[in-house]
Amino acid sequence: MLWGFYYCSRITNPRDQELAEKSQVNNKSLSRYELGSSIPPADALKNIADALGVSSDALLNDETVAIKDKELLKKFEAIQEMSEEDKALVTRFLDLTIRDFNARKAYK
């Protein structure tokens, strides 16, 4: 089973027919890809990823993280390339921002 494909398709939860139309891949093939009985060709994989709003890597990866915002995903990918010192700085900033967001949400 392509766990990333299974997970992403369940998180975004498109109707099977809708996903087939958006990805230009028929339902039978989508089912085989999801079950892992067949591997999609690169062009089908890209179309499915675009239809689900995720990266192709997310569909193939067993450790899928559901980030639907492609721009945000690109930023996190860039952060992964940073030095440990820079990552720590970004992480600290994110922690503070999330803490403030949660505090504002709690007091609304």
C-alpha positions as CSV (number, residue, x, y, z in Angstrom):
1,M,0.0,0.0,0.0
2,L,1.2,3.5,-0.8
3,W,0.6,4.9,2.7
4,G,1.2,8.4,1.7
5,F,-1.3,8.2,-1.1
6,Y,-3.8,6.5,1.2
7,Y,-3.3,9.1,3.9
8,C,-3.4,12.1,1.6
9,S,-6.5,10.9,-0.2
10,R,-8.3,10.3,3.1
11,I,-7.2,13.7,4.6
12,T,-8.3,15.8,1.6
13,N,-11.3,13.4,1.2
14,P,-12.2,14.1,-2.4
15,R,-15.0,11.9,-3.9
16,D,-13.4,9.1,-5.9
17,Q,-15.0,10.4,-9.1
18,E,-13.8,14.0,-8.4
19,L,-10.3,12.8,-7.8
20,A,-10.4,10.8,-11.0
21,E,-11.6,13.8,-13.0
22,K,-9.1,16.3,-11.4
23,S,-6.1,13.9,-11.8
24,Q,-7.2,12.5,-15.2
25,V,-6.7,9.0,-13.9
26,N,-9.5,6.5,-13.9
27,N,-11.0,5.1,-10.7
28,K,-9.8,1.6,-11.2
29,S,-6.2,2.8,-11.5
30,L,-6.6,5.1,-8.5
31,S,-7.8,2.1,-6.5
32,R,-4.8,0.0,-7.5
33,Y,-2.4,2.8,-6.7
34,E,-4.0,3.3,-3.3
35,L,-3.9,-0.4,-2.5
36,G,-0.3,-0.7,-3.7
37,S,-1.1,-3.4,-6.3
38,S,0.3,-1.0,-8.9
39,I,2.7,1.9,-9.0
40,P,1.5,5.0,-10.9
41,P,3.7,6.3,-13.7
42,A,5.4,9.7,-13.0
43,D,2.8,11.8,-14.9
44,A,-0.1,10.1,-13.1
45,L,1.6,10.6,-9.8
46,K,2.1,14.3,-10.5
47,N,-1.5,14.7,-11.6
48,I,-2.8,12.9,-8.5
49,A,-0.6,15.0,-6.2
50,D,-1.8,18.2,-7.8
51,A,-5.4,17.1,-7.5
52,L,-4.9,16.4,-3.8
53,G,-2.9,19.5,-3.2
54,V,0.2,17.7,-2.0
55,S,3.7,16.9,-3.3
56,S,4.5,13.7,-5.2
57,D,6.9,12.8,-2.4
58,A,4.0,12.9,0.1
59,L,2.1,10.3,-1.9
60,L,5.1,7.9,-1.9
61,N,6.3,8.5,1.6
62,D,5.4,6.3,4.6
63,E,6.0,9.2,6.9
64,T,3.5,11.6,5.4
65,V,3.0,15.0,7.0
66,A,-0.3,16.6,5.8
67,I,0.7,20.1,4.8
68,K,-1.9,21.2,2.3
69,D,-0.4,24.6,1.7
70,K,2.3,24.1,-1.0
71,E,4.0,27.4,-0.2
72,L,4.3,26.5,3.5
73,L,5.6,23.1,2.5
74,K,8.3,24.7,0.4
75,K,9.4,26.9,3.4
76,F,9.6,23.9,5.6
77,E,11.7,22.1,3.0
78,A,14.1,25.1,2.9
79,I,14.3,25.1,6.7
80,Q,15.5,21.4,6.5
81,E,18.5,22.5,4.5
82,M,19.6,25.1,7.1
83,S,22.4,24.8,9.6
84,E,21.4,23.5,13.1
85,E,21.8,27.0,14.5
86,D,19.5,28.6,11.9
87,K,17.0,25.7,12.4
88,A,17.0,26.4,16.2
89,L,16.3,30.1,15.6
90,V,13.4,29.4,13.2
91,T,12.0,26.7,15.6
92,R,12.2,29.2,18.5
93,F,10.3,31.8,16.5
94,L,7.7,29.3,15.4
95,D,7.2,28.1,19.0
96,L,6.7,31.7,20.2
97,T,4.3,32.5,17.3
98,I,2.3,29.3,18.0
99,R,2.2,30.0,21.7
100,D,0.8,33.5,21.1
101,F,-1.7,32.2,18.6
102,N,-3.0,29.6,21.1
103,A,-3.2,32.2,23.8
104,R,-5.2,34.5,21.6
105,K,-7.5,31.7,20.5
106,A,-8.1,30.6,24.2
107,Y,-9.2,34.1,25.2
108,K,-11.6,34.7,22.3
